[in-house]
Amino acid sequence: MAEFLYKLGRGAARRAWGVIGSWVLVLALTGGAFATWAGTLATSFDIPGLPSSEVVEELADGLPDLAGASGTIVYRTQDGSPLTDAQQARISELVDDAGDLPDVSAVNDPFEAEEERAAQAQDLRDGQAQLDNARADLRAGQEKLDAGAARLDAGQKELDSGQAQLDAAREQAKAAGLSTDELDAQQEQLDAQQEQLAAGREEAKEGQAEIDEGRATLRENTQRLDEGAELLGFAENIRLVSEDGSTAGVNVAFDVPRLELQDESKQAVVDHFTAEPIDGVEAAASSDISQAVPGLAGPGEVMGLLFAAVVLLVMLGSVLGAGIPIVTALTGVAIGALGALSFSGVVEMASVTPVLGLMLGLAVGIDYSLFILNRHRKQLLHGMTVHDSIGLANGTSGTAVVFAGSTVIVALLALNITGIPFLGLMGTVGAVCVAIAVLVAITLTPALLGLLGERIVSRRARAKAAHDDEAVADVKPMSTVRAVVTVLVSAAALLALAIPAQSMRLGLPDGSSEPAGSQGERAYTISEDAFGAGSNSPLLVAANLPDGLDEAGEREAQLAVARVLSDVDGVTAVAPIAVSDDGRLAAFQVVPADGPNSESTEQLVRDLRDLPPVDGDLTLGVAGQAAINIDISESLNDVLPLYLVVVVGLSLLILVLVFRSILVPVIATGGFVLSLLATYGAITAVFQQGFGASLIGQDSTGPILSFLPIILVGILFGLAMDYQLFLATGMREAYVHGDPARLAVARGFRAGRSVVIAAGLIMVSVFGGFVFADSVMIRSVGFGLAFGVLADAFVVRMLLMPALMHLLGKSAWWLPKWLDKILPDIDVEGATLQRRHHT
C-alpha cells in the first residue's frame, strides 16, 4: 500500500495538469448527470414493515382516499375577531379554485363543514322533537285504545247480562207454552250488538298493532338518534372553525403518498392559499406541505469554511498552502454531492442525505489533504526534494489517510445492516463522499503540491523548523501522577456531560421545531391555540369489521369502536371517517390531548395498540405521526446493538492491523464510548432540555431526532479513529525507531499535536457551520458532530489517550506472537518506505 501510494504521489506531482484535468472532467460529468437525472428529495421518513406502515398499506387497499399525503392551511384574524363574511367568502373561493392543483384530491371548506356540523346537530334536535311528538301521539292513541277497550268490556258485560236475562225469559216462555217471537226479536238485537262489539274489538286490535308498530319504529329511530348523538358527541372537539370564529383550517388531501409527493405540488398549494394575503387575516401552511428541502449551504456553512481557512492559514503560514486543502475538499464534496443528487430521481432520498455527504466530504476532505500537506512541508524543511517529499508524504500520511478513511467508510456502510432503507442510503452516500475525499487527497493534493514546488514553504517556516526539531528532541515523558490525574479528570468530565442522556427521548421534527416565524411553526402555533395541541397530532385508527354486516351492523360496530377509543386516557375526540366499499374496514380519526412528540401522545399510541379486539372480533391498528415516531425510534433501538458490534468489530480489526497492538485499539474504542456518551448528553441538554439553546438560535425543544444517535455512532467512530491514527502512528513511529515506550508517547504526541489540533478545529468549524441551518434535522446533526469531534479530539485523543498510553508503557504495543506472524505489515509509519528510497 505505502509503495503504491508513493508511486501514485510522485506520478501525480510529475503529471499535475493531467491529474487536475481528470478531476475537472469528473466534476463536469457529475454536473451533467445532476442536470439530467436529479429528482426530488423527501422531507418525510418511513420504514417498510412497521406497524404504522402496515396500517397505511391496509388503508391504501381499502380506503385509498385516506392513504395519500395531507396538509392544513390555517387562517386567523390578526386582531382575534371573528372572520367576517367577506373573509370567509374569500377563503371559500380559494377552496373552490384549488381542485385543479397538482396531485390534490380533495379540499375541505371549513365553513361548509361547520354548517354541516350545525345542520347535523339541528337534525338531531329536530329528530328528537319529532320523536317526542311521536311518543306523545302514541301515548294519546294508547289512551284512546284503552278507553275504547274499557267501553267494549262494559258493553260486553251488558250484552252478557242481557243475554242471560233473555235466555231465562226464553226458558220461562217455553215452560209456560208462550210465544217466543218477541224474544227472538230481542235476540236479533243482541246478536247485532255482539257483532258491533266484535267489529270494535277488531278495530281495537288493528289500532293496537299500529301502536305496537309505531313503538317499534320509535325504538329504532330513538336508537339511531341516540347513536348519532353519541357519535357526534365523541367528535365534538374536532373542529375546522374555532369556537370564537377567529380561526379556520382548510384540510388539503393529495392522491399520492407523502413520500412520493413532489415539492412542486406542495409549493403550488402553499402559493395558492397564502400568496395573496386576505385583508386582516394571517395565513400559514402546516409543516407537512410547507417544509422545504433544505439548501446544501447557507451563511453558517460559509462561515465555518472561512474559519477553517483561517486555521489553515495560521498553521501553515501560507495562503497557497492554506488554499490546497480547501480546493481539494470543495472538489471532492462537489463531486460527491452532485453525484448523490443525480440518483435522487431514481431512488427515494431524504433531504438530509446529501447534506450529510456535504458535511463529511468537506470536513474529512480538508483534514486528509492537510495531513499529507503537513508531512510534505516537514520533509521539505529537512531538505528533501519536492517530488521525493510528495511521494513519501503520500506513501506515509497517505496510507494513514486511506486507513482512516476506511474506518469512516466501514462505519457508514454498516448502516445498511439496519435494514432501514433511508438510513442505509444515507450511510452509502456519506461513505461515497468520504471515499471520494480520500481519492482526491491522494491524487489531487500531490498534483497541486507538485505545481507549487518549494513555494509551499515560507521563509518564516524554514526559520522555525530548527527550533521545532529541538523542541521535539528535548521533550520528556509526562509524570505518572499527571497521567493518573488526567485520566480521572477527563473520564469524570465526559461522564458528567453524559448525565442528561439518561432522559433522552427520540422522535421526528414537527411544526413546533420549525424556525420561529416560518409557515410550519406559525401553523402549528395557530392550530394549537385555536383547536388544542392534539389538533397537530391526529391519529388514524383502522378497524377490521366482520364480513356480511348490513348498514345497521356497520353503524353499531363503528359506535362500539368509538366508545372503546373514547374511553382511553388522553383521547379528546373520536370521529368515524369512512367504511370501505366491501364493509370490511373502518377508519377513525382520534385526536390526542397533546402534540405529536409529547410523552402522553406516545403513551396513548401504546395504549391504543394494547387494546384487545373490540367485541371480540374488531381488531385495531394505529397510524399517524406519533405512531410513526414510535415505530421508527423502536426500530432503530433494536438494530443499534448489532450495528455497534459490526462497526466496532471491523474497525478494531483495522486498528489492530495498523498498530500491531491489542491494547491501543481497545483504548481508542473505550475513549470513543466516553466521548459518544458525552455527545448524547450535550444534545439532550440543548435540544431536549433547552440549556443554551438560544445561543444557537434554537427556539423550541423536543425529542432528539430518532436516527441521530445511530448516525453519530457511525460517523464519530470513524472520525475518532482518524485522530487516533494520526496521533498513535507518530507514537509508534518513535517507538519502532528505538525510543522507550513512554518517551515515544511524548515525542509522537508532540510531533502530531499541531496538525491534529488544526484538523479538529477545522472539523468542528465545518460541522458547527451547520448548527445554524434552518432545518432542525441538519442543525442537530451538525451540533452532534461538532460537539462529538470537540470532545473526542481534544479530550479523549489529546488528554485521555496519551495518559493511558503512558501508564501502559511498553505493554501498550503488546501483540501475541502468533497474531504478529499472520498479520501483514502495513508500515503506516513509512520506515520501510524510507529505507527503500533512501530518504
HELIX and SHEET records of a PDB file:
HELIX    1   1 ALA A    2  ARG A   14  1                                  13    
HELIX    2   2 ALA A   16  TRP A   37  1                                  22    
HELIX    3   3 PRO A   51  GLY A   62  1                                  12    
HELIX    4   4 PRO A   64  LEU A   66  5                                   3    
HELIX    5   5 ASP A   85  ASP A   96  1                                  12    
HELIX    6   6 ASP A   97  ASP A  100  5                                   4    
HELIX    7   7 PRO A  110  ALA A  176  1                                  67    
HELIX    8   8 ASP A  181  PHE A  234  1                                  54    
HELIX    9   9 ASP A  263  THR A  274  1                                  12    
HELIX   10  10 SER A  287  SER A  290  1                                   4    
HELIX   11  11 PRO A  299  LEU A  316  1                                  18    
HELIX   12  12 VAL A  319  SER A  342  1                                  24    
HELIX   13  13 VAL A  352  LEU A  381  1                                  30    
HELIX   14  14 VAL A  386  LEU A  413  1                                  28    
HELIX   15  15 ALA A  414  THR A  418  5                                   5    
HELIX   16  16 PRO A  421  LEU A  452  1                                  32    
HELIX   17  17 GLY A  453  ILE A  456  5                                   4    
HELIX   18  18 ARG A  459  ALA A  473  1                                  15    
HELIX   19  19 THR A  480  ALA A  498  1                                  19    
HELIX   20  20 ILE A  499  SER A  503  5                                   5    
HELIX   21  21 GLY A  511  SER A  513  5                                   3    
HELIX   22  22 GLN A  519  PHE A  531  1                                  13    
HELIX   23  23 ALA A  533  ASN A  536  5                                   4    
HELIX   24  24 GLU A  551  SER A  566  1                                  16    
HELIX   25  25 GLU A  599  ARG A  609  1                                  11    
HELIX   26  26 GLN A  625  PHE A  659  1                                  35    
HELIX   27  27 LEU A  663  ILE A  683  1                                  21    
HELIX   28  28 THR A  684  GLN A  688  3                                   5    
HELIX   29  29 ALA A  693  ILE A  696  5                                   4    
HELIX   30  30 LEU A  708  VAL A  736  1                                  29    
HELIX   31  31 ALA A  741  GLY A  769  1                                  29    
HELIX   32  32 PHE A  770  PHE A  772  5                                   3    
HELIX   33  33 VAL A  776  ALA A  791  1                                  16    
HELIX   34  34 ASP A  792  LEU A  800  3                                   9    
HELIX   35  35 MET A  801  LEU A  808  1                                   8    
HELIX   36  36 GLY A  809  TRP A  813  5                                   5    
HELIX   37  37 LYS A  817  ILE A  822  1                                   6    
HELIX   38  38 ALA A  831  ARG A  836  1                                   6    
SHEET    1   A 4 VAL A 104  VAL A 107  0                                        
SHEET    2   A 4 THR A 247  PHE A 254 -1                                        
SHEET    3   A 4 SER A  70  THR A  77 -1                                        
SHEET    4   A 4 VAL A 281  ALA A 285 -1                                        
SHEET    1   B 2 LEU A 506  GLY A 507  0                                        
SHEET    2   B 2 ILE A 704  LEU A 705  1                                        
SHEET    1   C 4 VAL A 571  VAL A 579  0                                        
SHEET    2   C 4 LEU A 585  PRO A 592 -1                                        
SHEET    3   C 4 LEU A 539  ASN A 544 -1                                        
SHEET    4   C 4 LEU A 620  ALA A 623 -1                                        
END                                                                             
